[in-house]
Amino acid sequence: MKVDTSLGSLWRYAAALPAEQPDRRVTLDEGWTPLVDAPRTASALGCRRLLIKDEGRNPTGSFKDRSAAVTVSCLRERGATGVVLSSTGNAGAAFAVYAARAGIGCVAIVPEDVLEANAAQIRHAGAELRIHKDWTTAPMLAAEMAGRLGYEDVSAARTNLRIEGKKTLGFEIAEQLGWVFPNAVVCPTGGGTGILALQAAFRQLSETGRARGPLPRLFASQYDGCAPIAAAHRDGRRTPLPWGEVTTPRGGMRTPLPASGALVLAAIADGGAHAVSAGAAFGAAAAASSRDGIPVGPEGGTALAALAAALASGEIGSQSCVVAVNTATPLKADPEFGAMLVGQ
């Protein structure tokens, strides 16, 4: 795979991405985020080496910018005039900003308890913010609005371009480790596009001989208030069951029935999945931030809490090199998270 090392963004992997016209590229220099060693956290958890991929450094503060940049670039090439999506927040903010960058319209459909930071980003970018009360019908509303407006529906389950953008996360992890795969990667999981993108990226790097070593084992982390993937993995099912009442902190990782659930479960078959409490996630994020100075958000905290569980159970060996994905900055988190940090 050809890599343009002169670029400090995800577009260093343009040769492996579906966007074909460099002059039509929609970018804010997203990607190429730091992969930071966390030695004190690794020691506390009982892991030989832990690195945190800090996606909070992206332009809108989350790894959703990868999907938005590549998706909007491809759609701009095809003459799209706008995008519509249902999103709990981070993706809505990302697509609003990248649509503005591309000069096209955007409608973001969000739940009533959307985080203030995401609502502000969406409005600030000039997108239309739609608050939708019945979240189970939000995907249908997005599809209906896209058809009526002549826009593209870029909700997570509606386009594979979002996975193509997130593949760059896996490319970067391998490159930043000298093109040697880590033993395991733990990724916060809602709908599961992050897991599927990592799997696709690592397979591509292995098949082309670009990276060395066994394929990393993939682990999904979820809040125990919405954990259809973790529950299905625990019970040995190939497909997830619909989750009942969602009782997670405000923000992402609130997908009660992932459309690609069967594929996600297959991707983690050699790895695992853990559902953790909000308290465990918040505590893990705060501990990593104070021990190693890495600003970990609550979703990233689920990855660290899940890693602790996997190490304790022996699913991940103590001599492993592990990457935990911090999917978003803590600056976008629920005020409850900030209050907890102040109280530490």
N, C-alpha and C positions, 0 to 999 in steps of 0.2 A: 504494500500500500504506500503510495507516494505521500510524503508529508512536507509541507512548505514551512520549514522551521523559521522563516523570516516573519511569520505571523504569530502574534501572541493572543490568538483567539481560536475558537473552534474551527474557523475557516482554514486552519492549517491542514485540515483533513478534507478540503473541498473535493478532492478527487474521488472520495468515497461517499459523497453526499449527492442527493438527487437534484439539487439546484445546479443548473448548467450555464448560467449567464453571470459571470462575475460583475458585470456592470449593472445588473439588476439586483444584486445582493442587498438584503436588508440587515444591517448590522449595527450594533453599538459596542463592538469588541467584547462580546459575550464569550464565556468559556475560558479555557486555560487557567482555571482557578487553582489555587495552591493545594497540594497534597502534603499535609503538615504532620510531621512526627509528633506523637503524644506519648512520650516515654513514661511520664509519671502516671498517667491514666493506664497505660499498658501494664505497668508494675502493679498498680492497685487491683487491676482485674485479673492478673495472672496470665498475661499474654506476652510472648517474646517481643513482638513489634506490632504497634497499632499506629495507623495513619488515618487522619481525618481529611476527607475530601471536602473542602469548604466551599459549597455552592452558594453560600450567602454573599459571596463577593460579586455575583453576577449583577447586571445593571438594575434589575428590579428587585434583587434580593433573593432569588430562588432559582433552582435548576430548571424551572419552566421556561426560562429565557432561551434555553437551547432549542426546545421544541418550537417556540414562537419564531425565532430567527429563521430556522430552516423552513418551517411550514409557510410562513409569510413570504419568504423569498421565492419558494416554488410556486405559490399561488399568484404572486405578482408576475412571474414569468408567463403564467397562463392567462393573464388579463383579469384577475379577480378584482372586484370593486369593493369588497368588504368581507368581514368574517363575523360569525356568530358562534358563541360557545356557552355551555353551562359549566360553571366552575365554582368551587367553594371559595376561591379567592386568588391564589397565587397565579394560576394559569390565566384568569381573567385579567389580572394586572399586566402580566407579560404580553398577552396578545393585544391589549389596549395600547401599550407603549409601542410595540413593533408595528401595529397597524398604522399608528400615527406616523412612525418613521417612514413607512411605505407610502403614506398619503392615501390610505384607503379607510373605509368605515369599519366600525367595530361595535357589536352589541354584546355585552357581558351579562349573562343571567346568573345571579348569585343568590344564596339563601339569606333569610332574614338576619341571621347572626354573623354575617360576613365580618371579618376583621376590619376595623376602621382604616388601618394602613392600606389594605388592598382596595377598599372602596375609594379612598382618596386617590390612589394611583390611577384607578380606572377613570375617575372623573377628571383628574388633572390631565390625562392624556386625550381628553375630548371624546372618549367613547360614551355610548349610551349604557347606563347602568340600570338593569332591571332586577328589582327585588322580587323573588318568587317564593310564595309561602309553602306550596306543596312540592317539596324537593323531588319526590318520586316522579313527578311529571315534567321536571325541568328539561330533560333531554328531548322530550316530544315538543316542548315549546321552542327549543333551539332549532329543531328541524323545521318546524312550521314557519318560524321567522326567517330562516335562511331561504326557504322557498319563496316566501312572499317578497322579500327584499332583493332577491337575486344574489345573495351573499353565499359564501362557503361555510358550511357547518364544520368547525374545527374542534368540537367537543372530543374528549379523549377517545371515545369508542368509535368515532366517525372518520378518522383519518390515520393511516399508518405513517404519515409524514412526521407526526409527533415522536414516534419511536425512532425514526431516522435521525432526528435532531439530538435525542438523548443518547444515541449510540456514541456520540463524541465523548460522553462521560467515561465510557469504558476505554476508548482509545487513549484518553489522557492519562487514566490511571496506569495503564500499561507503559506508556511512554515515560511517564514520570518515575517509574520504577526501573528504568533502563531496559524496557521491553521484556521484562520478566514478570510473569503473572504473580499476584499475591495468592496466598492459599485460600482466602475467603473474602467475600465482600458482603457487608450487611447494609441493606437499603430500606429506608422507610417506605411503606407500601400502602397505597389506597387502591387505585384501579390496577396498578401493577405494570404500567408502561416502563417505569424505571428498571424493574427486574428484567423485562423482556428486552429492553434496549441493551442492558449490560450483557445478557446472554448472547445476543446477536453480535455485539461488538467483539466479545472475546472469541467467539467461534470464527468470525471473519479473520481476526488477527492470527489465530492458530492455523487455520486452513491455508492462509497465504504465507505462513512461516515468519510473519513479522515479529511475533512475540514467542517467548520460550516458556516451557514448563507446562504442567497439567492445568487444565481449565480451572479457574477459581470456582469454588463452591459458593453458591448464592444463598443468602439468608434474607428473609423478609421480616421486617418488624412492623407491628401494628399496635394500636391502642386496644386494650381489652374491651373497650366500649363499642368497638366496631372491628371485628376480627374474623371475617369470613374466610380469609386465606389461611390464617393460623389455625383456625378450628378445623378446616378441611384437612390440612396437613397432619394435624394431631390425630384425627380420626381415620386417616388413611383413605380419604375420598379423592377421586380424580377431579371432581368439580365442587365448587363451594355451594353452600346452601344460602338462601337469602337471610340476611341478618335482621333481627327484630329492631327494637328501640336502639337508636344510636346515642351513646352517652360519652362522647369524647370531648376534649377541649375544643373550643372554636378554632377553625382553621382547616387544614387539609386532612387527608387520610380518613375520609368519611364516605366510603363507597360500600354500601350494604350488599351489593351483588355485582362484583366486577365482571364486565362483559367478556374479558379475556381470562377469567378465572382459571379455566382448565389449562390454558397455556402457561400461566404463572405457576400453577402447582407442578406442572411438568418441569419447568425451569429450575424449581427449588427441590426437585426430587432427591438430588445428591447433597443438598444443603439442609435447609430447615426454615422454620418460621416460629416466631414467638410473639405472643400478645402480652403487653406489659401495661401496668397501670399508669395513669397520668402522673401520679406521684413519683413512681420509679423513673419515668422518662424525664420529668423536671429535675429530679435529684441527680440523675446521671449527667444531664446537660450542665447543671451548675457545677458539679464536681470536675468535669473536664475543663470547663472555663476557668475555674480557680486553680486547678493543678497545672494546666499547660497553657493557659492564656488564649485558648481558642474559643471564639464566640459561637457556641453551639446552641441552636434553637431547640424547641421542644420536640419537633419531629426527629431531628438528629439525635435527641436524647433517647428516643425509642430504639434507635439502632444501637446505641451504647448499652442500654438496659438489656436488649435482646442478646447482645454479645456477651454480657456478663452471665446471662442464663445459659447460653450455649457453651461457654467455658466451664461453668459449674457442672453441667450435665455430661461433659466430655465430648459433645458434638464437635466442638472445635478444640484442637489440641493446644496445650500451653506453649508449644514451640512454633506456633503458626505466625505468619505475617498476615495481618488482617486490615482491610480498609473499611471504615465506617463512613457512610455518606451523610453529611450534614446538608440536608436539602434546602434549607432556607435560613436567613439571618434571624437571630432572636429579636431584632429590632421590629420585626413584623408580627411578633407573637401577641397573644392575648395579654392584657394588663395583669391578669392573674399570675402569669409566668414571671413578669417583671417584679411583681410584689413578692413572689416567692424568693427570687434572687436577692432582693433587698433584705429579706429576713434571714438569709443564710449567715 
